[in-house]
Amino acid sequence: MTKRKSHKKPDRTHQIVKYLSIFAIILLLASIVGVAGYYFGFEAGKEQMKSKFAQERQKLLSQLKHAKKNRPKKSRKERLNTLLKKHQLVSASHEYEKKPPKGAERKVIKTVKKPKLAIIIDDVSFRRDVDAIKALDIPLTMSFLPPNKNHPNSAKLATKQAYYMVHIPLEAMHFNAQENGVLYAKDSQQTIMNRIESIKREFPKVKYINNHTGSKFTANEIAMNRLLFALRKKNIMFIDSRTTAKTMVPRVMKNYGLPYIARDVFLDHIADVKEIKRQLKRAIAIAKRSGSAIAIGHPRPDTLQALRESKQLLKGVELVGINDYL
């Protein structure tokens, strides 16, 4: 009897392993293909992005260059205002009073001598100020602000000069850019004495002081009495910058038996070369009428330019430093 062939069922576990192996190989091959595709696709994309970025950059640079070329140029005055704002400098028009205070009226004096004109340059604080003033080669008097963190070397610069003044900060009525170390109208006699002693130590050769701002302080008779008392102790003379028509300096000076010495003209209240020249002519006219005059300016480009261009005009007076004026 012939034996029937047995049909043995294949091992199910073996089949599963076989299929899984094939599936794993397919996955591996797909991964390799995918990674390769991703890598080469990324590199291509990267190159494409780099090229696009370079094109955009070049386009932007071209636009900036065109805009800069066609940008309207700023005037010298606009550039100066930008500089003042950047360095937080105060313009020359901070405090100013046109009307002469009582007791400051100028008398007409007939004299055969050449009238004297002293020009004080306030707010001197930096070497660039000193260099610019000296470059004019005319006798101007530099009035230095006391040193602080914004201009720490002002006293050192002053001591190198043959003569100089100190521009002492005094309290103002309305002023939002006051210097450090300001004296206030309410300050005691001792506080004012200490401040003047400090200034004398910093500026050992100082003989003349004028006020930086000070419309509130100089209008206070008690405050000015205290200041004049302290200055006389150190043999320092006060020159009124005349920042207010209500100044009490003439009265206090008279009480001390001292002559009242004050500014006659502010040269650069308006920062314009033509206007500064006009104010300079006014100062010369006062000097010719009264025998002498004092003008105050600042180390600003317009002021220095106006003075440089007015040397012929200044031949009508004897231009002197404040030491020779007094």
KEVOMI-791499 format. One record per residue: x, y, z of N, C-alpha, C in turn. Coordinates in steps of 0.001 Angstrom, whole numbers, padded with zeros to 6 digits, always signed. Each point is the difference from the previous one (the first is absolute). Last residue first. Example, Ala and Ser with C-alpha at 12.3 -4.5 7.8 and 13.67 -1.06 7.14 Angstrom:
<pts>
+012850-002250+007080+000820+001190+000060-000770+001090+000730+000290-005720-000070-000890+001190+000000+000900+001200+000000
</pts>
This chain:
<pts>
+040099+145710+033623-000277+000485+001354+001220+000687+000611+000235-001879-004367-001233+000813-000013-000213+000643+001360+003468-003165-000737+000367+001353-000435-001228+000928-000020-000655-004514+001148+001000+000512+000954+000427+001418-000367-002900-002541-002828-000699+000568+001148+000983+000553+001038+001485+000053-005112-000430-001050+000923-000609+000662+001228-000149+002562-004781+000858-000342+001142-000557-001200+000750-000202+003510-004679-000507-001277+000496+000951-000487+001082-001260+004865-002083+001135-000721+000563-000555-001282+000621-002298+002460-004350+000095+000031+001464+001298-000663+000433-001195+000328-004589-000570+001261+000483+000013+000129+001503+001312-003907-002557+001081+000998+000064-000508+001365+000478-002744-003935-000946+000468+000146+001380+001159+000990+000138-001814-001255-004294-000994+000762+000757+000489+000303+001413+002550-002849-002707+000090+001372-000509-000951+000910+000779-000151-004610+000900+001241+000590+000506+000170+001442-000466-003584-003574-000670-000237+001379+000458+001255+000691+000503-000743-004721-001467-000280+000851-001151-000170+001477+000372+000768-003342+003324+001104-000136-000960-000180+000957-001178-003451-000374+003190+001155+000728+000550+001175-000029-000971-003805-002518-001117-000322+001428-000031+001168+000846+000520+000337-004707+000284+000074+000450-001394-000255+001502-000105-000547-002055+004171+001418+000063-000352+000184+000477-001438-004399-000703+001503+000625+001093+000750+001458+000182-000404-002438-003666-001774-000482+001271-000554+000671+001193+000661+000990-004416+001715+000528+000256-001344-000419+001340-000588+000316-000413+005310-000794-000662-001022+000548+000345-001383+001022+001158+005120+000898-000636-000983-000751-000848-001019-001927+004617+002392+000237-001400+000358+000857-000659-001075-001043+005396+002127-000322-000983-001024+000329-001388+000506-000532+005661+001598+000144-001415+000374-000430-000874-001171+001901+005434+001194-000868-000897-000771+000281-001432+000428+000821+005462+001807+000279-001433+000165-001015-000794-000809+002328+005414+000066-001141-000912-000055+000486-001431+000190+001453+005877+000022+000320-001420+000173-001273-000828-000097+000076+004731-000833+001422-000165+000323+000419-001446+000170-004375+001974-001400+000205+000008+001452+001446-000187+000413-001508+000180-004650-000837+000989+000663+000346+000140+001492+002147-003251-002730+000354+001327-000509-000787+001095+000709-001014-004506+001007+001359+000315+000451+000415+001401-000434-004070-001710-001576-000098+000302+001436+001366+000404+000544-000132-001489-004433-000676+001299+000113-000132+000423+001453+001661-004285-000935+000998+001018-000361-000605+001392+000128-002877-003638+000616+000948+000076+001117+001054+001069-000258-003009-000949-003468-000707+000667+001098+000921+000165+001209+001537-002474-003645-000039+001422-000353-000684+000811+001094-000085-004636+000460+001364+000488+000197+000090+001486-000328-003984-002250-000906+000142+000211+001437+001401+000523+000341-000835-001211-004441-000831+001164+000327+000109+000343+001489+002074-003892-001555+000734+001188-000463-000775+001276+000324-002117-004039+000872+001114+000174+000941+000833+001219-000392-003455-001330-002882-000559+000573+001222+001102+000257+001025+001178-002203-003998-000394+001393-000282-000524+000697+001246+001066-004652+000312+001192+000821-000208-000359+001472-000225-002849-003321+003053+000040+000306-001427+001135+000994-000226-002742-002026+004208+001178-000622-000618-000028+000175-001511-001945+002918+004307-000487-000631-001225+001221-000527-000752+001116+001781+003868-001302-000480+000467-000733-000680-001165+004689+002018+000280-000545-001146-000737-001263-000587+000619+002528+004036+001628+000287-000100-001430-000835-001059-000708-000935+003245+004338+000182-001418-000273+000179-000145-001507+000999+004478+003232-000589-000646-001171+000263-001500+000046+001254+002863+003646-000811+000959-000753-000761-000685-001128+002106-001713+005056-000104-000173-001441-000874+001096-000600+002391+001169+004643-000943-000973-000564+000121-000075-001512+001576+002364+005155+000572-000392-001283-000856-001120-000574+000073+004064+004097-000783-001065-000626+000557-000257-001396+002723+001888+004521-000632+000345-001286-000767-001194-000562+000661+000798+005377+000702-000537-001167-000702+000428-001284-001146+000423+004934+000888+001053-000495+000809-000431-001209-003582-002371+002462+001389-000361+000324+000987+001085-000441-004591+000456-000966+000084-000135+001460+001411-000335+000462-000916+000084-004630-000006+001362+000544+000117-000026+001522-000496-004078-002244+001317+000572-000286+000115+001400+000612-004182-002088+000175+000937-000629+000940+001410+000557-000197-003374+001449-002989-000257+000491+001357+001005-000564+000999+000172-001544-004534+000367+001421+000102-000172+000556+001428-001408-004567-000888+001453+000204+000080+000374+001490+000065-004355-002413-000498+000266+000845+001168+001484+000312+000141-003597-001426-004332+001228-000233+000749+000178+001008+001136-003529-000680-003552-000280+000174+001428+001237-000223+000866-000251-000629-004778-000109+001438+000248-000268+000287+001470+002753-004384-001865-001332+000480+000333+000034+001506+000235+003870-002494-001137-000970-000942-000556-001436+000363+000366+005078+001848+000418-001279+000677-000233-000992-000908-000718+004688-000452+001777-000340-000405-001367-001353+000566-000426+003658+001887+003736-001379-000442-000196-000249-000340-001479+004492-000156+003220-000500+000674-001198-001372-000583-000314+003651+000262+004515-001162-000567-000670-000409+000862-001184+004897-001082+002861-000972+000986-000447-001122-000674-000777+003660-001552+004122-000533-000305-001331-001077+001025-000345+002761-001088+004217+000499+001030-000919-000396-000293-001456-001335-002331+004141+001004-000640-000857+000552+000966-001050-003351+001359+003051+000935-000708+000890+001144-000625-000797-003638+001995-002261+000933+001017+000512+001035-000639+000937-003517-002696-001674+000958+000348-001050+001032+001008+000497-003604-001237+002849+000925-001123-000186+001066+000330-001032-003438+003157+000694+000793-000109+001219+001053-001091-000143-003183+000471-003418+001003+001074-000044+000900-000023+001225-003606-003056-000110+000993-000325-001017+001098+001055-000061-003673+000731+002880+000807-001136+000477+001108-000341-000996-003109+003274-001250+000815+000496+001120+000924-001097+000517-003197-001162-003218+001129+000727-000591+000899+000609+001070-003936-002199+001394+000915-000971-000612+001222+000700-000584-003454+002702+001688+000686-000704+001099+001024-000978-000563-002816+002313-003052+000999+000880+000614+000778-000699+001110-002299-001937-004563-000200-000111+001447+001108+000784+000714-000196-000722-004735-001154+000850+000317-000313-000012+001493+003432-002739-001943+000430+001406-000052-001145+000969+000280-000951-004735-000093+000994+000320+001036+000340+001490-000002-002893-001760-003358-000641-000021+001320+000970+000439+001088+001562-000345-004476-001066+001003+000036-000703+000052+001364+003939-002786-001870-000029+000815+001226-001108+001024+000087+003533-002595-003843-001424+000136+000342-000107+000930+001222+004508-000443-000085-000602-000868-001018-001455-000158+000401+003653+004109+001453-001004-001029+000255-000443-000735-001256+005010+002173+001416-001308+000450-000480-000975-001163+000098+005184+001788+002077-001043-001024-000139-001237+000652-000610+005758+000878+000979-001294+000468-000490-000947-001183-000177+004466-000515+001509-000211+001352+000516-001396+000519-000360+003305-004936+000292-001242+000686-000362-000118+001359+000702+003479-003702+000075+000289+001349-000509-001252+000820-000289-000080-004669+001656+000773+000836+000941+000262+001422-000478-003534-003983-000781+000477+001066-000884+000802+000999+000836-001663-003823+002157+000051-000539-001366+000599+000995-000982-000688+001286+004504+000977-001092-000016+000173-000546-001424-003287+003262+000720+001340+000610+000152+001095-001072-000003-004511-001353+000008+000357+000586-001302+001397+000607+000054-001770-001609+004024+000249-001119-000917+000436+000515-001370-001395+003142+003159+001308-000543+000394+000388-001165-000911-004277+001786-000538+001009+000939-000513+001409-000465+000373-003627-002484+001705+000047-000117-001463+001072+000911-000590-000896+000222+004642+000655-001270-000343+000145-000155-001519-002430+003692+001638+001438+000141+000309+000754-001264-000413-004650-000104-000302+000564+000847-001064+001494+000191+000218-002355-002307+003318-000029-000784-001247+000645+000778-001137-000589+002211+004110+001074-000992+000073+000069-000851-001260-003486+003174+000507+001283+000674-000197+001150-000996-000015-004680-002016-001452+000516+000752+001145+001318+000674-000342-004068-001179-003585+001208-000535+000631+000501+000920+001115-003806+000654-003188-000270-000349+001398+001246-000492+000746-000007+001060-004723-000287+001227+000740-000209-000277+001488+003184-003281-002848-001414+000362+000047-000207+001231+000887+004156-002460-003195-000342+000660+001258-001454+000455-000076+002576-004281-002684-000653+001305-000071-000238+000543+001413+002082-004283-001847+000685+000941+000885-000603+001384-000012-000827-002806-004369+000205-000521+001350+000714+001052+000840-003100+001673-004084+001277-000650+000273-000005-000611+001403-004557+000746-003029+000901+000657+000933+001261-000833+000224-004209+000079-003039+001293-000649-000277+001077+000612+000891-004700+001461-000410-000062-001443+000232+001305-000725-000290-002371+005065+001522+001128-000550-000753+000089-001481+000318-002381+004745+001781-000522-001041-000880+001149-000517-000857+001033+002850+003639-001452-000039+000145-000580-001166-000797+005081-000290+001944-000797+000688-001019-001484-000085+000329+005148-000363+002760-001373-000460-000206-000756+000882-000988+005335-000475-000436-000924+000497+001020-001425-000391-000373+005596-001162-001363-001425-000279-000197-000836+000484+001191+004844+001976-001982-000619-000718+001114-001499-000225-000234+004712+000937-002643-001415+000170-000351-000821-000791+001011+005192+002397-000162-000771-001196+000321-001476+000335-000187+004817+002030-002415-001083+000203+000939-000622-001359+000323+005262+001771-001708-001269-000666-000307-001048+000451+001014+005649+000422-001979-001095+000487+000844-001280-000665-000459+004037-001703-001586+000588+001158+000678-001021+000640+000940-000382-005278-001054-000204+001276-000677+000616+001136+000810-000301-004694+001312+001056+000171-001007-000096+001336-000729-003210-001568+003260+001252+000362+000676+001168+000173-000968-004353-001500-001506+000018+001415+000395+001347+000406+000579-000901-004549-001118+000170+000814-001210+000132+001472+000366-000987-003011+003443+001370-000228-000472+000295+000841-001240-004403-000009+001668+000894+000752+000900+001463-000151-000436-003372-002484-002348-000110+001443-000242+000959+000815+000872-000988-005014-000561+001324+000624-000136-000038+001520-000169-003871-003246+000365+000861-000115+001195+001305+000783-000067-005021-000288-002112+001216+000680-000474+000994+000070+001166-003947-002514+000554-000163+000252-001430+001205+000705-000614-000402-000938+004734+000188-001255-000737-000120+000193-001516+001538+004312+002533-000915-001030+000480+000186-001224-000885+002349+005400+001066+000011-001387-000480-001109-000847+000609-000529+005362-000939+000690-000878+000955-000074-001456-000456-000097+003873-003670-000921-000649+000923+000795-000855+000983+002083+004398-002550-000087-001454+000091-001080-000457+000975+001455+004334-003357-000636-000236+001303-000348-001487+000092+003524+003443-003053-000713-001273+000139-000537-000135+001421+001358+004294-003387+000085-000527+001362-000835-001268+000104+002848+002555-004288-001299-000340+000575+000208-000556+001403+002949+002418-004174-000082-000083+001471-001424-000200+000507+001981-001980-004747-000444+001307+000504-000208-000133+001510+001034-003632-003331+001127+000917+000202-000479+001431+000296-002183-004515-001065-000453+001297-000512+001085+001066+000113+000457-004448+001805+000263+000053-001440-000439+001320-000614-000935-001159+004565+001373+000476-000205+000340+000138-001482-004178-001833+001187+000065+001406+000418+001384+000576-000258-000692-004605-000776-000757+000790-000981+000071+001487+000320+001968-003087+003034+000739+000025-001266-000702+000889-001034-002184-000782+004138+001200+000815+000185+000751+000147-001318-003686-002895+000051-000436+001383+000192+001204+000934+000066+000768-004625-000145-000407+000494-001319-000481+001446+000081+001060-002329+003982+001195+000438-000728-000371+000547-001378-003779+000327+003761+000802-001042-000624+001202+000591-000738-003353+002647+002402+000055-001235+000786+000989-001030-000526-002569+005349-000089+001202-000700-000463+000211-001211+000906-003614+003543+000125-000201-001458-000176+001225-000731-000536-000273+005346-001034-000508-000849+001089+000015-001480-000365+002684+004660-001484-000531-001226-000598-000362-000948+001140+000706+005650-000616+000115-001185+000850-000634-001180-000731+002139+005095-001293-000903-001077-000421+000294-001238+000846+000790+005731+000126+000409-001322+000495-001042-001022-000444+001701+005282-001441-001020-001044-000116+000601-001311+000488+000978+005810+000093+000371-001385+000270-001202-000932-000163+001553+005071-002345-000880-000738+000917+000415-001457+000136+003340+004194-000960-000709-001026-000750-000877-000798+000968+001166+005126+001142+000618-001320-000039-000854-000965-000822-001210+004470+001139+000870-000021-001189+000656-001369-000149-004969+001323+002246+001400-000281+000278+000794-000042-001301-005224+000684+002548+000843+000523-001075+001459-000202+000392-004813-002544+001428+001297+000541+000447+000790+000457-001221-005280-001613+001871+000797+000430-001140+001260+000661+000522-002695-003960+002684+000081+001441-000205+000872+000307-001210-003203-004445+001566+001304+000492-000445-000057+001517-000213-002916-003477+003411-000039+000874-001165+001397+000543-000309-001661-002943+003672+000975-000483-000985+000019+000870-001249-002997+000385+003849+001353+000214+000506+001077-000434-000971-004614-002297-000509+000128+001297+000659+001387+000121+000618-000411-003235-004226-000562+000103+001342+000208+001388+000591-000595-001241-005348+001017+000246+001030-000642+000134+001376-001941-002958-004178-000216+001251+000708+001061+000215+001080-000198-004085-002601+000444+001162-000782-000048+001292+000801+000778-005276+001456-000926+001097+000220+000518+001233-000711+000637-005831+000485+000418+001263-000615-001071+001044+000256+001654-005609+000286-000593+001065+000810+000505+001334-000521+000690-003961-002718-000595-000568+001203-000663+001035+000904+002363-000105-004612-001209+000761+000322-000668-000474+001290+003916-001894-002327+000352+001278+000600-001211+000777+000468-000098-005420-000077+000201+001072-000970+000280+001308+000717+001254-004925+001882-001026+001023+000085+000308+001092-001004+001125-005552-000003+000529+001334+000236-001131+001008-000021+000356-005066-000641-000791+000661+001025+000592+001350+000387+001321-003159-003554+000874+000177+001163-000688+000735+001131-002391-000870-004010+000713-001248+000275+000822+000093+001269-002189+003833-001695-000956-000933+000578+000695-001286+000416+002517+003223-002266-000360+000509+001325-000932-000968+000712+001129-000943-004455+001147-000202+000886-000324+000443+001413-003152+000846-003353+000075-001448+000239+001117-000312+000983-000383+004398-001466-001096-000319+000912-000023-001487+000338+003100+001453-003215+000365+000497+001322-001080-000349+001016-000831-000931-004514+001008-000933+000531+000418+000407+001407-002900+002860-002273-000696-001240+000347+000971-001025+000586+001778+004014-001663-000757+000273+001219-000731-001260+000473+002307-000045-004095+000948-000018+001121-000717+000226+001324-002897-002246-003801+000772+001234+000102+000930-000101+001203-001631-004349-002812-000346+000861+001132+000862+001250-000019-001572-003017-004379+001088+000269+000929-000470+000940+001104-003020-003663-002841+000338+001422+000078+001064+000248+001068-000383-004626-002809-000480+000592+001248+000388+001475+000046+001153-003333-003453-001072+000959-000276-000576+000648+001259+003493-003274+000201+000447+000924-001036-001019+001106-000223-001011-003536+002947+001027+000867+000579+000448+001064-000987-002998-003315-001494-000667+000894+000956+000995+000984+000615+001657-003360-002866-000802+000955-000767-000662+001011+000926+002314-003541+001948+000948+000878-000681-000734+001088-000768-002558-003372+001989+000582+000877+001014+000961+001012-000622-001831-003340-002807-001040+000944+000415+000536+001000+001026+002828-003499-001349-000211+000918-001125-001038+001062+000353+000721-003477+003032+001159+000896-000026-000137+001042-001098-003243-003389+000155-000136+000911+001132+001134+001013+000042+000201-003442-003210-001103+000900-000325-000176+001057+001094+003071-003460+000683+000501+000918-001017-001058+001034-000367-001271-003435+002896+000975+000878+000655+000528+001050-000964-002813-003384-001664-000764+000950+000814+000934+001004+000682+001980-003516-002438-000705+000904-000915-000767+001079+000775+002105-003421+002431+001008+000872-000607-000652+001013-000932-002733-003335+001850+000412+000957+001023+001016+001001-000556-001311-003602-002729-001105+000959+000137+000354+001086+001016+003021-003556-000558-000022+000828-001208-001075+001073+000094+000182-003172+003404+001196+000851+000063+000036+000961-001181-003360-003295+000104-000266+001059+000979+001180+000973+000088+000533-003807-002699-001016+000864-000602-000310+001193+000919+002853-003365+001551+000661+000771-001046-000962+000992-000645-001796-003016+003062+000896+000927+000687+000710+000900-000998-002691-003498-001596-000809+001101+000541+000863+001046+000668+002092-003861-001534-000465+000780-001154-000808+001197+000469+001387-003024+003238+001152+000722-000536-000402+000870-001179-003278-002821+001799+000345+001081+000940+001155+000841-000528-001245-003898-002402-001021+001042-000150+000291+001193+000892+002720-003790+000347+000274+000700-001258-001022+001096-000256-000636-002564+003856+001298+000667+000064+000265+000805-001269-003906-002705+000232-000095+001179+000890+001301+000804-000021-000105-004074-002354-000806+001022-000669-000093+001277+000825+002163-003664+001876+000788+000522-001117-000754+001116-000704-002277-002275+003346+001080+000833+000570+000828+000626-001109-003323-003073-001311-000571+001249+000540+001058+000942+000540+001243-004328-001544-000408+000837-001130-000518+001349+000496+001012-003177+003225+001242+000440-000669-000327+000944-001147-003590-001989+002218+000668+001008+000850+001235+000547-000673-002283-003569-002051-000780+001244-000116+000645+001132+000802+001837-004326+000335+000270+000569-001321-000730+001333-000193-000851-002335+003930+001378+000456-000008+000338+000670-001321-004204-002125+000445+000062+001244+000788+001402+000605-000033-000598-004213-001995-000674+001040-000802+000065+001355+000711+001611-003731+002291+000907+000349-001096-000595+001108-000852-002638-001726+003412+001090+000778+000576+000972+000450-001090-003512-002988-001164-000525+001350+000291+001096+000930+000533+001036-004545-000691-000171+000681-001292-000468+001441+000203+000305-002624+003792+001341+000258-000530-000079+000765-001311-003988-001571+001956+000559+001142+000748+001377+000392-000526-002064-003867-001714-000664+001219-000478+000541+001261+000691+001609-004195+001443+000413+000234-001389-000582+001308-000520-001311-001541+004202+001389+000496+000049+000461+000370-001385-004161-002089+000327-000057+001360+000572+001384+000626+000007-000357-004497-001266-000528+000900-001028-000025+001455+000491+001233-003414+003004+001048+000191-001008-000463+000986-001077-003085-001350+003194+001011+000895+000614+001091+000333-000996-003311-003269-001129-000525+001394-000033+001006+001003+000549+000839-004840-002534+000127+000618+001341-000384+001476-000069-002141-003568-003556+001254+000727+000305-000044+000620+001391-002613-004576-001292-000190+001459+000034+001304+000707+000341-000553-004848-002520+000346+000605+001285-000172+001521-000075-001803-004519-002591+000176+001459-000252+000185+000715+001326+000875-005343-001866-000522+000904+001055+000305+001435-000361-000854-004539-003151+000967+001049+000384-000634+000883+001047-001293-005266-000545-000357+001381-000443+001027+000974+000497+000800-005354-001115-000168+001021+001057-000339+001347-000613-001180-005195-002004+000873+001188-000142-000316+001032+001080-000248-005462+000040-000862+001184+000000+000882+001211+000000
</pts>
